[in-house]
Amino acid sequence: MTGDERTQKFYEQVMPHLPVVLRTAKFLCRNPEEADDLVQDTLLKAFNNLESFKPGTNMQHWLMAILRNTRIDRVRSGARRNSDVPLTEDFDLADDRTPAPPELAGQASGQDEATLLNALSDQVIIDALHELPEEIRWTLLLVDVHGHDLAEAAVTLGVPAGTVKSRCFRGRAMLREKLNSHAKAIGLAGKQ
């Protein structure tokens, strides 16, 4: 592939996904400059490895995998100033198979949750998501925000679909607990 062909293919196939890549990076990093650097590194890797993209597969999933791996590399190499993200060697924590405590599961009905979410500001929800472990955050981002099914998220994250399913369950329970606690603290929900 010539340089011009690569550039054309990049603009036609990769750049339409830039808004999703940028939103994801900003969500993960919280620091706009760090997010921009992460996106730049991701796009550079995508451009340099465009031949490795398999036609007929999902470009957005491919880009999310590059973004995730680039983020992991940056964290491991100490590129982040704020090292608040715990990582294991394979980015898959052993307790992923541990179900959420019963007191976290099903605390509120679906209607109560929808009402609560509408009452809370977006920033409160984003802050609560940022308090979750990064592997849980990635999973919820792919499945609940970007709408990937379990199999697609599993491929992107490089873990079994069962791990994705348990992370979703645990992550939603953890998020529900954080949001319920915040709602109680500001008087939006009754004290238990």
ChimeraX attribute file (.defattr): number of C-alpha atoms within 10 A of each C-alpha:
attribute: neighborCount
match mode: 1-to-1
recipient: residues
	/A:1	9
	/A:2	7
	/A:3	8
	/A:4	9
	/A:5	10
	/A:6	16
	/A:7	14
	/A:8	12
	/A:9	16
	/A:10	17
	/A:11	13
	/A:12	11
	/A:13	13
	/A:14	19
	/A:15	13
	/A:16	13
	/A:17	16
	/A:18	14
	/A:19	10
	/A:20	15
	/A:21	23
	/A:22	18
	/A:23	12
	/A:24	21
	/A:25	24
	/A:26	18
	/A:27	19
	/A:28	20
	/A:29	17
	/A:30	13
	/A:31	12
	/A:32	13
	/A:33	11
	/A:34	17
	/A:35	21
	/A:36	15
	/A:37	12
	/A:38	23
	/A:39	24
	/A:40	14
	/A:41	17
	/A:42	23
	/A:43	20
	/A:44	12
	/A:45	15
	/A:46	19
	/A:47	16
	/A:48	12
	/A:49	11
	/A:50	17
	/A:51	12
	/A:52	9
	/A:53	13
	/A:54	10
	/A:55	8
	/A:56	6
	/A:57	9
	/A:58	11
	/A:59	16
	/A:60	18
	/A:61	18
	/A:62	18
	/A:63	23
	/A:64	22
	/A:65	18
	/A:66	20
	/A:67	25
	/A:68	20
	/A:69	15
	/A:70	17
	/A:71	22
	/A:72	16
	/A:73	12
	/A:74	14
	/A:75	18
	/A:76	16
	/A:77	9
	/A:78	11
	/A:79	13
	/A:80	14
	/A:81	8
	/A:82	10
	/A:83	10
	/A:84	11
	/A:85	15
	/A:86	12
	/A:87	15
	/A:88	10
	/A:89	7
	/A:90	8
	/A:91	14
	/A:92	15
	/A:93	15
	/A:94	8
	/A:95	9
	/A:96	20
	/A:97	14
	/A:98	10
	/A:99	13
	/A:100	17
	/A:101	10
	/A:102	9
	/A:103	9
	/A:104	16
	/A:105	16
	/A:106	13
	/A:107	14
	/A:108	14
	/A:109	9
	/A:110	10
	/A:111	9
	/A:112	12
	/A:113	16
	/A:114	11
	/A:115	12
	/A:116	18
	/A:117	17
	/A:118	10
	/A:119	11
	/A:120	15
	/A:121	10
	/A:122	11
	/A:123	9
	/A:124	15
	/A:125	16
	/A:126	12
	/A:127	14
	/A:128	17
	/A:129	24
	/A:130	17
	/A:131	14
	/A:132	18
	/A:133	16
	/A:134	17
	/A:135	20
	/A:136	23
	/A:137	20
	/A:138	26
	/A:139	25
	/A:140	26
	/A:141	19
	/A:142	23
	/A:143	19
	/A:144	13
	/A:145	11
	/A:146	14
	/A:147	12
	/A:148	17
	/A:149	14
	/A:150	19
	/A:151	16
	/A:152	17
	/A:153	26
	/A:154	20
	/A:155	15
	/A:156	23
	/A:157	23
	/A:158	15
	/A:159	15
	/A:160	13
	/A:161	17
	/A:162	14
	/A:163	19
	/A:164	29
	/A:165	21
	/A:166	19
	/A:167	24
	/A:168	23
	/A:169	17
	/A:170	22
	/A:171	23
	/A:172	22
	/A:173	21
	/A:174	22
	/A:175	20
	/A:176	22
	/A:177	19
	/A:178	20
	/A:179	22
	/A:180	20
	/A:181	16
	/A:182	17
	/A:183	19
	/A:184	14
	/A:185	12
	/A:186	10
	/A:187	10
	/A:188	15
	/A:189	15
	/A:190	11
	/A:191	10
	/A:192	4
